[in-house]
Amino acid sequence: MEDALIELIEALRTGTSVDEAWLSKLLRRHNRAAHDARRRIAKRRLLPYYLGVKARDSQHWAAWNVDEKTEAALLRILRMKPRRTASGVATVTVITKPWPCSSDCLYCPNDIRMPKSYLHDEPACQRAERNFFDPYLQVRSRITALAEMGHVTDKVELIVLGGTWSDYPEPYQVWFVHELFRALNEYDGPAVAGDAPEERDRRYRAAGLTYDVNELAHRTHELQRAICEGVCTYNEAIRTQIDGPSWTQVAQWQQMTFDRLEHQQRLNETAAHRVVGLTIETRPDLIDDESAHTMRHLGCTKIQMGLQSLDERILQANERRVSVGQIATAFATLRRFGYKIQVHMMANLLGSTPQRDREDYLRLVSDDRFLPDEVKLYPCCLVESSRLGRAYSAGDWAPYPEDELVSLLADDVLATPAYTRISRMIRDISSTDIVAGNKKTNLRQMVERSLEARRDEVLEIRMREVATGDVTVTDLQLQCVPYRTTVSSERFLQWVTADQRIAGFLRLSLPTSGDVAMIREVHVYGRVAGIGSTEAGGAQHAGLGRQLVERACDDARSHGFVAIRVISAVGTRAYYRSLGFHDDGLYQRRELT
């Protein structure tokens, strides 16, 4: 391992042109020298080995004579899955513990080992279960994995998924977010005495919990069978778990006050790993001014809402306990508070047709009551624990044929405006869990291939991102896409190339009442750049964000607004202070007069 790594370092130091083909040839040569059939040396092992030596044996690492420029080149060639940080930040998804849900939708999976609607085979869920659903442990685990793959992890977007967030007790919510911040604040530094990850692991074990998959399957087998057979509901079954002695004991320390959370937030403003976005998942019928204020106090900047449909008949047929009126009210509330709004929509629900789905999606992206910033566009699929299985057995529901599904999703992409990003098109559900429905993990690629001939018609953000590619900043143009909602005039400012690839954007909201404008999001694409770095490539740290903010201030001033606020993440507060903003309660503010 070391010989191969040293040869790679020497090649980079001396300016040899190193690409994937060169690296593969190096690895094959060193593996052949091992004189056996095993592949001892692999790309995915080199970087963890290098980082381990650097962290634990500084004298040994120093002997390799790796300067800053060589190390940067080494990280680039050994980085695994570069798309993971192509949007400009390192994304860390965490899952809340299993908990009763105040709804019971027909299509929803009912896995007793997971929060409602999630399955234990999903990657983030596997990581959560291995860490007892503990946010501190989940963050450390994920950050370590990303770092070992060569990703910069000092700018982190936290995504909190699981059960409906607003269904959890507030002390648990505050504790959960407190531990997210604490994990990032303490990473690379000594853990708090008596509460190191190893000790916390022992604490859960002492309470009687386990992450052994075989033991978990054994413990939950009878309850899961009862749910699948309709003997009891998910909520009834999960109550027997959380009211048992193990989770009751754990719940005693899973609570926190806002004062202690605010302390961790202040530390994170200058931490080595800063929170540049915090997303929370909830339902539209649980969003009001009070919940919106609480989530903002937690540091939340984006809300995910499960809509699934805007057709009242489809909502009722699928026992979705929410109305279109409640959805519209939730949009208005979140926009007034400055949140980014990401929604879930599902095609192929019980009672729908491809044409009704097309009309439904078009309503979402054209009706001024809605107009989301991001969409997760999922086709409905049947898993064993879902109550949809009865409709499937009776012949009342069936998945769309593949060609019809791809055509539908392609039409939805073409209908999506320039200010909206389709984040996902599939859930990370194992094909072995899907009884009926799409099992193709490359569904999005299939949709995009079907659009190749019409690519110049696509306005949707994700297909236009510069992603891992480099851009020439001087070739970018700043464009403004205006649109109106029921509570605001919105201006989507975007940096684009001549062929309309997007390198960065800003969402400016000019409310119809009041004299203070709101910046809801600033995002610059390209490979992640470290805080303070100027050598990341791509569009990061080229001054594009600053120019977007100045343009937003000019636009707001020209429309008669006296000040502008930004819904800044905790880890971006220092950045906005450098742009003339000052702290203003749950936001930051800059005067325009």
Secondary structure, 3 states (H helix, E strand, C coil): CHHHHHHHHHHHHCCCCCCHHHHHHHHHHHHHCCCCCCCCCCHHHHHHHHHHHHHHCHHHHHHCCCCHHHHHHHHHHHCCCHHHHCCCCEEEEEECCCCCCCCCCCCCCCCCCCCCCCCCCCHHHHHHHHCCCCHHHHHHHHHHHHHHCCCCCCEEEEEEECCCHHHCCHHHHHHHHHHHHHHHHHCCCCCCCCCCHHHHHHHHHHCCCCCCHHHHHHHHHHHHHHHHCCCCCHHHHHHHHHCCHHHHHHHCCCCCCHHHHHHHHHHHCCCCCEEEEEEEEECHHHCCHHHHHHHHHCCCCEEEEEEECCCHHHHHHCCCCCCHHHHHHHHHHHHHCCCEEEEEEEECCCCCCHHHHHHHHHHHHHCCCCCCCEEEEEECCEECCCCHHHHHHCCCCCCCCHHHHHHHHHHHHHHCCCCCEEEECCCCCCHHHEEECCCCCCHHHHHHHHCHHHHHHCCCCHHHECCCCCCCHHHCEEEEEEEECCCEEEEEEEEECCCCCEEEEEEEEEECCCCEEEEEEEEECCCCCCCCCCCCCCCCCCCHHHHHHHHHHHHHHHCCCCEEEECCCHHHHHHHHHCCCEEECCEEEEECC
